[in-house]
Amino acid sequence: MSTTSLARVVTGHGIIPRTRWLERLLTMFDVRRTRIDLSRLTDAQLDDIGLTRDAVEQELARAAWDIPAGWRARR
């Protein structure tokens, strides 16, 4: 399987649809990665997007499965 084919399967854009549990697992990884990315921003960058360091720290403290309600309604 080529890298491109694998990427399409993993992202759910290929011929093999994601199962519900796989979708949830990959969403948890996405949320965790996003939270880590936020923690790496400078205070000035956070200010640009309307966040505070305290808000980011609170977000980092949340469990990986504790995701925003709007993300659960995707699809």
N, C-alpha and C positions, 0 to 999 in steps of 0.2 A: 504494500500500500504506500503510495507516495505521500510526502509531507502535506501537499495540497489536499489530497483526498482525506487524509486524517484530520486536517484542520476543519474541513467542511463537515465531517461527521461529528467532531467534538463540539463545534459551534452550533450544531443543529441545522445547518444549511445544506446538508447532503441528502442522499437517498435514505439514510437510516435516521429516523426521527429519534429524538431523545426520549427516554422513558421519564416518567414523572420523578422518580427518585434521582435519576441522573441530572435532570434539570435543577432540582433542589440542591444537589451537591455542588454542581458547577456554579450556581448562584451564590452559595456560601463562599466558595473560593473567590468569586468576583467581589463580593462584599468585603472580604478580608483584605484582598489586594487593594481595593479602593481606600479602605481605612488606613492601611500602611502608607499608601501614597500621600494621603492627607497629612499624616504625621511627619512626612519629610519636607513639607512646604515650609517656607519661612513665614514669620509673623506678617511681613508685608504682603506676601502672596495670599495668605489666609484672609487678610483684611480686604484684599481686592475681590475676593469671592464672598465676602460677608460672613466669614467664620472667625471665631476666636480660638486661641490655643486651648482654652478650657473646654469648648464645645468638641474639639477634636479629641481631647483626652477622654471625655465622656463617651464619645463614639467608639474609641479604641477599647474601652472597658466592656462594651457590650459583647455578648456571645456571638459567635459566627452565625448561628441560626436565627438570631434576633435581627431581622431585616425590616426595612421600611415597608409598610403595608402596600404602598404603590408598586413595589417590586413584586409582591406576591400576586398581584392582579395582572401581571404581564400575560399576554396571550389571550 
